[in-house]
């Protein structure tokens, strides 16, 4: 009897192990039709928005006890693709259970095989958490509520949670009051307190978007809060590098109407030409 009980216990443990592995191995399915939509703004600016296939089985993805879905399984790029592309560009690799961009040293997405990547599903209200670390002098970012504009970079339509080596990259000293340092709303609001860990150490990042309220967190601390689609939001954009009549007039138009009429968009990881790692990328969809 003891031998049978022992065997059954081993079998139960093995079944649990298989179930856990099946949960971790969940693959997102990208499907649907592809189209383009042409828009003309009040400023007579014309742009084309790509409507590419999206993850169709997000609702079936397993959730943890807190209701979060893992957007990265630690093994492959299931659910991910390049911004404006059908596949993940070759500079992005899986490195010891993390997503890594192999830096080109040529700045933002100038290398062959480079470019930003997105998770192929649009989100509206959510809590996003992720871990990140940088190499010396590295720059990257997490972008959210992005639209996919043909021939334009992802940041033309998206706020950016800055990822940076604050001690080594010159961007940390640009902008105003530290608003280009890590966890800042890039070029708009500084992260306070600035509690990033040194190069080579993992940081915990988080972004919450709920009915226009946005909060950035870094290493367990709320570091900034702002409110979309308000006069204050438009003022932030007007005082940034995305100001109207500046070098990026389309950015001002898209950011003031962030997420389009549906107020939703993609989550992206930026290739800025440097070695940067991301892991534990999880999302909780808020109703």
TORGU-213292 format. One record per residue: residue number from 1; residue in one letter; x, y, z of N, C-alpha, C in turn. Coordinates in steps of 0.2 Angstrom, whole numbers. Layout:
BEGIN
VEXDREN seq type   nc1   nc2   nc3  cac1  cac2  cac3   cc1   cc2   cc3
VEXDREN NUM    A     X     Y     Z     X     Y     Z     X     Y     Z
...
***
This chain:
BEGIN
VEXDREN seq type   nc1   nc2   nc3  cac1  cac2  cac3   cc1   cc2   cc3
VEXDREN   1    X     4    -6     0     0     0     0     4     6     0
VEXDREN   2    X    10     6     4    14    12     4    17    13    -2
VEXDREN   3    X    19     8    -6    22     9   -12    17    12   -17
VEXDREN   4    X    11    10   -17     6    13   -22     5    20   -20
VEXDREN   5    X     4    22   -14     3    29   -12     9    33   -14
VEXDREN   6    X    15    30   -13    21    34   -15    21    35   -23
VEXDREN   7    X    19    30   -26    19    30   -34    14    36   -36
VEXDREN   8    X     8    36   -32     3    40   -34     5    48   -32
VEXDREN   9    X     9    48   -27    11    55   -25    16    58   -30
VEXDREN  10    X    21    53   -33    25    55   -38    22    57   -44
VEXDREN  11    X    17    53   -46    13    54   -52     9    61   -51
VEXDREN  12    X     7    63   -45     3    69   -44     8    75   -45
VEXDREN  13    X    14    74   -42    19    79   -43    21    80   -50
VEXDREN  14    X    22    75   -54    24    75   -61    18    79   -65
VEXDREN  15    X    12    77   -63     6    80   -67     6    88   -66
VEXDREN  16    X     8    90   -59     8    97   -58    14   100   -62
VEXDREN  17    X    20    97   -62    25    99   -66    24   100   -73
VEXDREN  18    X    20    95   -76    18    96   -83    13   102   -84
VEXDREN  19    X     9   102   -79     4   108   -80     7   115   -79
VEXDREN  20    X    12   115   -75    16   122   -74    19   123   -81
VEXDREN  21    X    22   118   -84    26   119   -90    21   121   -95
VEXDREN  22    X    16   118   -96    11   120  -101     9   127  -100
VEXDREN  23    X     8   129   -94     6   136   -93    11   141   -95
VEXDREN  24    X    17   139   -93    23   143   -95    24   144  -103
VEXDREN  25    X    22   138  -106    23   137  -113    18   140  -118
VEXDREN  26    X    13   144  -115     7   146  -119    10   151  -124
VEXDREN  27    X     7   149  -130     9   153  -136     4   157  -139
VEXDREN  28    X     5   164  -140     0   168  -142     0   167  -150
VEXDREN  29    X    -7   168  -152    -8   167  -159   -10   174  -162
VEXDREN  30    X    -6   176  -168    -7   182  -171   -11   180  -178
VEXDREN  31    X   -17   183  -178   -21   182  -184   -25   187  -186
VEXDREN  32    X   -28   188  -192   -32   193  -194   -30   196  -201
VEXDREN  33    X   -34   201  -203   -32   204  -210   -28   210  -209
VEXDREN  34    X   -25   212  -214   -20   218  -214   -23   223  -218
VEXDREN  35    X   -23   229  -216   -26   235  -220   -22   241  -218
VEXDREN  36    X   -23   246  -222   -21   253  -220   -26   258  -220
VEXDREN  37    X   -26   263  -216   -31   269  -216   -27   275  -217
VEXDREN  38    X   -29   279  -221   -26   286  -222   -30   291  -218
VEXDREN  39    X   -26   295  -215   -29   301  -211   -27   308  -213
VEXDREN  40    X   -31   313  -213   -29   319  -214   -31   324  -208
VEXDREN  41    X   -26   327  -205   -27   331  -199   -30   338  -201
VEXDREN  42    X   -32   341  -195   -34   348  -196   -29   353  -199
VEXDREN  43    X   -23   350  -198   -17   354  -200   -15   352  -207
VEXDREN  44    X   -19   348  -210   -18   346  -217   -12   341  -217
VEXDREN  45    X   -10   338  -212    -5   333  -212    -8   326  -213
VEXDREN  46    X    -5   323  -218    -8   316  -220    -3   311  -217
VEXDREN  47    X    -6   305  -215    -2   300  -212    -6   293  -213
VEXDREN  48    X    -3   288  -214    -6   281  -215    -5   277  -209
VEXDREN  49    X   -10   274  -206   -10   270  -200   -11   263  -202
VEXDREN  50    X    -6   258  -200    -6   251  -202   -11   248  -197
VEXDREN  51    X   -15   243  -200   -19   239  -196   -17   232  -197
VEXDREN  52    X   -13   229  -193   -10   223  -194   -13   218  -190
VEXDREN  53    X   -12   211  -191   -15   206  -187   -13   207  -180
VEXDREN  54    X   -18   205  -175   -16   205  -168   -17   198  -165
VEXDREN  55    X   -14   198  -159   -15   192  -155   -23   191  -154
VEXDREN  56    X   -25   185  -155   -32   183  -155   -34   179  -149
VEXDREN  57    X   -29   176  -145   -31   172  -140   -29   175  -133
VEXDREN  58    X   -28   181  -133   -26   184  -126   -31   182  -120
VEXDREN  59    X   -37   182  -121   -42   180  -116   -41   173  -113
VEXDREN  60    X   -37   169  -117   -36   162  -115   -29   161  -112
VEXDREN  61    X   -25   166  -112   -19   166  -108   -20   165  -101
VEXDREN  62    X   -16   161   -98   -16   159   -91   -14   166   -87
VEXDREN  63    X   -18   167   -81   -17   172   -77   -14   170   -70
VEXDREN  64    X    -9   174   -67    -7   172   -60   -12   174   -55
VEXDREN  65    X   -10   173   -49   -15   174   -43   -17   182   -43
VEXDREN  66    X   -13   186   -46   -15   193   -46   -19   196   -52
VEXDREN  67    X   -20   191   -57   -23   193   -63   -19   195   -68
VEXDREN  68    X   -12   194   -68    -8   196   -73    -7   191   -78
VEXDREN  69    X    -6   193   -84    -4   188   -90     3   190   -92
VEXDREN  70    X     7   184   -93    14   185   -95    14   186  -103
VEXDREN  71    X    17   192  -105    18   193  -112    24   191  -115
VEXDREN  72    X    28   188  -111    35   185  -113    36   178  -109
VEXDREN  73    X    37   173  -113    37   166  -109    45   164  -108
VEXDREN  74    X    49   169  -109    56   168  -107    60   163  -112
VEXDREN  75    X    57   161  -117    60   157  -122    60   159  -129
VEXDREN  76    X    54   162  -131    54   164  -138    50   171  -139
VEXDREN  77    X    48   173  -145    45   179  -146    38   178  -148
VEXDREN  78    X    34   173  -145    27   172  -146    23   178  -144
VEXDREN  79    X    20   181  -149    15   187  -148    19   193  -150
VEXDREN  80    X    25   193  -152    29   199  -153    31   200  -160
VEXDREN  81    X    32   206  -163    34   207  -170    37   214  -170
VEXDREN  82    X    41   215  -175    44   222  -176    39   227  -177
VEXDREN  83    X    40   233  -175    35   239  -177    35   240  -184
VEXDREN  84    X    30   240  -187    29   240  -195    32   234  -198
VEXDREN  85    X    33   229  -195    35   223  -198    31   217  -197
VEXDREN  86    X    32   211  -200    29   205  -199    32   200  -194
VEXDREN  87    X    39   201  -193    43   197  -189    47   201  -184
VEXDREN  88    X    50   198  -179    55   201  -175    62   202  -178
VEXDREN  89    X    64   208  -179    71   209  -182    76   206  -178
VEXDREN  90    X    82   204  -182    87   199  -179    91   202  -174
VEXDREN  91    X    91   209  -173    95   211  -167    92   210  -161
VEXDREN  92    X    86   208  -161    83   206  -154    84   198  -153
VEXDREN  93    X    86   196  -147    87   189  -146    85   187  -139
VEXDREN  94    X    84   181  -138    83   179  -131    89   177  -128
VEXDREN  95    X    91   180  -122    97   179  -118    96   178  -111
VEXDREN  96    X    97   171  -109    96   169  -102    89   171  -100
VEXDREN  97    X    84   169  -103    77   171  -101    75   178  -101
VEXDREN  98    X    79   182  -105    77   189  -106    77   191  -113
VEXDREN  99    X    73   196  -115    73   199  -121    79   204  -121
VEXDREN 100    X    83   203  -126    89   208  -127    89   211  -134
VEXDREN 101    X    91   217  -134    93   220  -140   100   221  -141
VEXDREN 102    X   103   218  -146   110   218  -147   112   225  -150
VEXDREN 103    X   115   229  -146   116   236  -149   120   236  -155
VEXDREN 104    X   119   241  -159   123   242  -165   128   247  -164
VEXDREN 105    X   127   251  -159   131   257  -158   130   263  -163
VEXDREN 106    X   125   262  -167   123   267  -172   117   272  -170
VEXDREN 107    X   115   272  -164   109   276  -162   103   272  -163
VEXDREN 108    X    97   276  -164    91   273  -164    89   270  -170
VEXDREN 109    X    89   263  -170    87   258  -175    90   260  -182
VEXDREN 110    X    96   261  -183    99   263  -189   102   256  -192
VEXDREN 111    X   103   251  -188   107   245  -190   103   241  -194
VEXDREN 112    X   106   237  -199   102   232  -202   100   226  -197
VEXDREN 113    X    94   224  -197    91   219  -192    89   222  -186
VEXDREN 114    X    89   229  -185    87   232  -179    80   235  -180
VEXDREN 115    X    78   239  -175    71   242  -175    67   240  -169
VEXDREN 116    X    62   244  -167    58   243  -161    54   237  -162
VEXDREN 117    X    52   234  -156    47   228  -157    41   230  -152
VEXDREN 118    X    35   227  -154    29   228  -151    26   221  -149
VEXDREN 119    X    22   221  -144    17   215  -143    11   216  -147
VEXDREN 120    X     9   211  -151     4   212  -156    -3   212  -154
VEXDREN 121    X    -4   217  -149   -11   217  -146   -12   224  -144
VEXDREN 122    X   -18   228  -145   -19   234  -142   -22   234  -135
VEXDREN 123    X   -19   238  -131   -22   238  -124   -25   245  -123
VEXDREN 124    X   -29   246  -118   -33   252  -116   -31   254  -109
VEXDREN 125    X   -34   250  -105   -33   251   -97   -29   245   -95
VEXDREN 126    X   -24   247   -91   -20   241   -89   -15   243   -84
VEXDREN 127    X   -12   238   -81    -6   238   -77    -1   234   -80
VEXDREN 128    X     5   237   -82    11   233   -85    17   233   -80
VEXDREN 129    X    20   228   -79    26   227   -75    31   224   -79
VEXDREN 130    X    37   226   -78    43   223   -82    49   224   -78
VEXDREN 131    X    54   220   -79    61   221   -76    66   223   -82
VEXDREN 132    X    70   228   -81    75   230   -86    82   231   -83
VEXDREN 133    X    87   230   -87    94   232   -85    97   234   -91
VEXDREN 134    X   102   239   -90   106   242   -96   113   240   -96
VEXDREN 135    X   117   241  -101   124   241  -102   126   248  -101
VEXDREN 136    X   133   249  -100   136   255   -99   134   260  -105
VEXDREN 137    X   131   266  -103   130   271  -108   124   270  -112
VEXDREN 138    X   119   265  -110   114   263  -114   107   267  -113
VEXDREN 139    X   103   267  -119    97   270  -119    92   266  -122
VEXDREN 140    X    86   266  -120    80   262  -122    74   265  -119
VEXDREN 141    X    68   262  -120    62   264  -117    57   259  -118
VEXDREN 142    X    51   260  -114    45   256  -115    40   261  -117
VEXDREN 143    X    37   259  -123    32   264  -126    25   261  -125
VEXDREN 144    X    20   265  -125    13   262  -123     8   267  -127
VEXDREN 145    X     2   264  -128    -3   267  -132    -1   269  -138
VEXDREN 146    X     4   265  -141     6   267  -148     2   265  -154
VEXDREN 147    X     2   269  -159    -1   268  -165     4   266  -170
VEXDREN 148    X     3   262  -175     8   260  -180     7   264  -186
VEXDREN 149    X    11   269  -187    11   274  -192    16   272  -198
VEXDREN 150    X    14   271  -204    18   269  -209    24   274  -210
VEXDREN 151    X    30   272  -210    36   276  -212    38   281  -206
VEXDREN 152    X    35   280  -200    36   284  -195    39   280  -189
VEXDREN 153    X    43   283  -184    45   279  -178    39   278  -173
VEXDREN 154    X    40   274  -169    35   272  -164    34   278  -159
VEXDREN 155    X    39   282  -158    38   287  -153    34   293  -156
VEXDREN 156    X    33   293  -162    29   298  -165    22   299  -162
VEXDREN 157    X    19   293  -160    12   292  -157    12   290  -150
VEXDREN 158    X    18   289  -146    17   286  -140    21   289  -134
VEXDREN 159    X    19   289  -128    23   291  -123    28   286  -121
VEXDREN 160    X    34   288  -118    39   284  -117    41   284  -110
VEXDREN 161    X    41   278  -107    45   276  -100    52   276  -102
VEXDREN 162    X    56   281  -100    63   281  -102    67   275   -98
VEXDREN 163    X    71   272  -101    76   267   -99    83   269  -100
VEXDREN 164    X    87   270   -95    93   274   -97    98   272   -91
VEXDREN 165    X   105   272   -94   110   273   -89   111   280   -87
VEXDREN 166    X   108   282   -81   108   289   -79   115   292   -78
VEXDREN 167    X   120   288   -76   127   290   -75   131   291   -81
VEXDREN 168    X   129   287   -86   134   287   -92   131   290   -99
VEXDREN 169    X   124   290   -99   122   292  -106   120   300  -105
VEXDREN 170    X   122   303  -110   122   311  -110   114   313  -110
VEXDREN 171    X   110   309  -112   103   311  -112   100   312  -105
VEXDREN 172    X   104   309  -100   102   311   -93   103   318   -91
VEXDREN 173    X   107   321   -94   109   328   -93   105   333   -97
VEXDREN 174    X   101   331  -102    97   335  -107    90   336  -104
VEXDREN 175    X    86   339  -108    79   340  -106    79   345  -100
VEXDREN 176    X    74   344   -96    74   349   -90    72   345   -84
VEXDREN 177    X    76   347   -78    75   344   -72    75   336   -72
VEXDREN 178    X    79   333   -76    80   326   -76    74   322   -79
VEXDREN 179    X    71   326   -84    65   323   -87    67   318   -93
VEXDREN 180    X    73   316   -93    75   311   -98    79   306   -95
VEXDREN 181    X    79   305   -88    82   300   -84    77   294   -84
VEXDREN 182    X    79   289   -81    75   282   -81    69   283   -77
VEXDREN 183    X    64   280   -80    57   280   -78    53   287   -79
VEXDREN 184    X    56   292   -81    53   298   -83    48   297   -89
VEXDREN 185    X    43   301   -89    39   302   -95    44   306  -100
VEXDREN 186    X    47   303  -105    52   306  -109    51   313  -111
VEXDREN 187    X    55   318  -109    56   325  -111    50   328  -108
VEXDREN 188    X    46   326  -103    40   329  -101    40   330   -93
VEXDREN 189    X    40   324   -90    40   324   -82    45   319   -80
VEXDREN 190    X    49   322   -75    55   318   -72    52   313   -67
VEXDREN 191    X    56   308   -66    54   303   -61    57   305   -54
VEXDREN 192    X    52   305   -49    55   308   -43    51   303   -37
VEXDREN 193    X    55   300   -33    63   300   -33    66   296   -38
VEXDREN 194    X    72   298   -40    76   295   -45    80   289   -42
VEXDREN 195    X    77   283   -42    80   277   -38    82   272   -42
VEXDREN 196    X    85   273   -48    87   268   -53    93   264   -50
VEXDREN 197    X    94   258   -51   100   254   -49   105   255   -54
VEXDREN 198    X   112   253   -52   117   254   -57   117   250   -63
VEXDREN 199    X   121   251   -68   122   247   -74   123   240   -72
VEXDREN 200    X   120   236   -75   121   228   -74   116   225   -69
VEXDREN 201    X   112   230   -65   108   227   -60   101   228   -63
VEXDREN 202    X    96   223   -61    89   223   -63    85   228   -60
VEXDREN 203    X    81   232   -63    77   237   -60    70   234   -62
VEXDREN 204    X    65   236   -57    58   234   -58    54   241   -61
VEXDREN 205    X    51   240   -67    47   246   -69    40   244   -69
VEXDREN 206    X    35   249   -69    28   248   -70    25   254   -73
VEXDREN 207    X    20   253   -77    16   258   -79     8   256   -78
VEXDREN 208    X     4   261   -76    -3   260   -75    -6   265   -79
VEXDREN 209    X   -11   263   -84   -15   267   -87   -23   266   -86
VEXDREN 210    X   -26   270   -83   -33   269   -81   -37   275   -82
VEXDREN 211    X   -42   275   -88   -46   280   -89   -43   287   -89
VEXDREN 212    X   -37   287   -92   -33   293   -93   -28   295   -88
VEXDREN 213    X   -28   292   -82   -23   293   -77   -17   288   -78
VEXDREN 214    X   -11   290   -78    -5   286   -80    -1   287   -74
VEXDREN 215    X     2   282   -71     7   282   -66    13   277   -68
VEXDREN 216    X    19   280   -67    25   276   -68    28   274   -61
VEXDREN 217    X    30   268   -61    34   266   -55    41   264   -56
VEXDREN 218    X    45   264   -52    52   262   -52    54   259   -46
VEXDREN 219    X    56   252   -46    59   249   -40    54   250   -34
VEXDREN 220    X    48   249   -35    43   249   -30    40   256   -28
VEXDREN 221    X    42   261   -31    40   268   -29    36   271   -35
VEXDREN 222    X    31   274   -33    27   279   -38    32   285   -39
VEXDREN 223    X    34   286   -46    38   291   -47    35   297   -51
VEXDREN 224    X    29   296   -54    26   301   -57    19   299   -59
VEXDREN 225    X    15   304   -60     8   303   -62     6   309   -66
VEXDREN 226    X     2   308   -71    -1   313   -76    -8   310   -79
VEXDREN 227    X   -11   315   -82   -18   313   -85   -19   315   -92
VEXDREN 228    X   -20   310   -96   -21   311  -103   -27   314  -105
VEXDREN 229    X   -27   317  -111   -33   320  -115   -36   326  -110
VEXDREN 230    X   -31   330  -107   -33   336  -103   -29   342  -106
VEXDREN 231    X   -31   348  -104   -27   354  -106   -20   353  -103
VEXDREN 232    X   -19   350   -97   -12   349   -94    -8   345   -98
VEXDREN 233    X   -11   339  -101    -8   335  -105    -5   338  -112
VEXDREN 234    X   -10   342  -115    -8   346  -121    -2   351  -119
VEXDREN 235    X    -2   354  -113     3   359  -112    10   355  -111
VEXDREN 236    X     9   349  -108    16   345  -107    19   344  -114
VEXDREN 237    X    15   342  -119    17   341  -126    20   347  -129
VEXDREN 238    X    16   353  -128    18   359  -131    24   362  -129
VEXDREN 239    X    26   360  -122    33   362  -120    38   357  -120
VEXDREN 240    X    37   352  -124    42   346  -126    45   347  -133
VEXDREN 241    X    49   342  -134    52   342  -141    47   340  -146
VEXDREN 242    X    41   339  -144    35   337  -149    30   343  -150
VEXDREN 243    X    32   349  -148    28   354  -148    26   356  -155
VEXDREN 244    X    20   359  -156    17   361  -162    22   366  -166
VEXDREN 245    X    22   365  -173    27   369  -177    34   367  -176
VEXDREN 246    X    36   362  -172    43   360  -171    45   355  -176
VEXDREN 247    X    50   351  -174    53   347  -179    49   341  -180
VEXDREN 248    X    44   339  -176    40   333  -176    32   335  -176
VEXDREN 249    X    30   339  -181    23   341  -180    18   336  -180
VEXDREN 250    X    19   330  -183    14   325  -183    14   322  -176
VEXDREN 251    X    20   322  -172    20   319  -165    15   323  -161
VEXDREN 252    X    15   330  -162    10   334  -158     3   332  -159
VEXDREN 253    X     1   331  -166    -5   329  -168    -7   323  -165
VEXDREN 254    X    -3   318  -165    -5   311  -163    -5   310  -155
VEXDREN 255    X     0   314  -152     0   313  -145    -6   317  -141
VEXDREN 256    X    -8   322  -144   -14   326  -141   -20   322  -142
VEXDREN 257    X   -20   317  -147   -26   312  -148   -23   305  -147
VEXDREN 258    X   -20   304  -141   -16   298  -140   -21   292  -140
VEXDREN 259    X   -19   287  -144   -23   281  -144   -28   281  -149
VEXDREN 260    X   -29   287  -153   -35   288  -157   -41   288  -154
VEXDREN 261    X   -47   287  -158   -53   288  -155   -55   282  -150
VEXDREN 262    X   -51   276  -150   -52   271  -146   -48   271  -139
VEXDREN 263    X   -44   276  -139   -39   277  -133   -35   271  -132
VEXDREN 264    X   -33   267  -137   -29   261  -135   -23   261  -140
VEXDREN 265    X   -18   256  -138   -13   256  -143    -8   250  -140
VEXDREN 266    X    -2   250  -144     3   244  -143     8   246  -137
VEXDREN 267    X    11   241  -134    16   241  -130    22   240  -134
VEXDREN 268    X    28   244  -133    34   243  -137    40   243  -133
VEXDREN 269    X    45   240  -136    52   241  -133    56   244  -138
VEXDREN 270    X    60   249  -136    64   253  -141    71   250  -142
VEXDREN 271    X    73   250  -148    80   249  -150    83   256  -151
VEXDREN 272    X    88   258  -147    91   264  -147    99   263  -149
VEXDREN 273    X   100   257  -151   107   256  -153   112   253  -147
VEXDREN 274    X   109   251  -142   113   249  -136   110   242  -133
VEXDREN 275    X   115   239  -129   113   233  -126   108   234  -120
VEXDREN 276    X   102   231  -121    97   232  -115    93   226  -115
VEXDREN 277    X    91   224  -109    88   218  -107    81   219  -104
VEXDREN 278    X    76   215  -106    69   215  -102    67   208  -101
VEXDREN 279    X    64   207   -95    61   201   -93    55   202   -89
VEXDREN 280    X    51   197   -87    45   197   -82    41   202   -85
VEXDREN 281    X    39   202   -91    34   207   -94    27   204   -93
VEXDREN 282    X    23   208   -89    17   205   -87    12   211   -88
VEXDREN 283    X     6   209   -89     0   214   -90    -6   212   -86
VEXDREN 284    X   -10   216   -83   -16   215   -80   -21   220   -84
VEXDREN 285    X   -26   217   -87   -31   222   -91   -36   224   -86
VEXDREN 286    X   -37   231   -86   -42   234   -81   -48   236   -85
VEXDREN 287    X   -53   234   -83   -60   236   -86   -61   243   -86
***
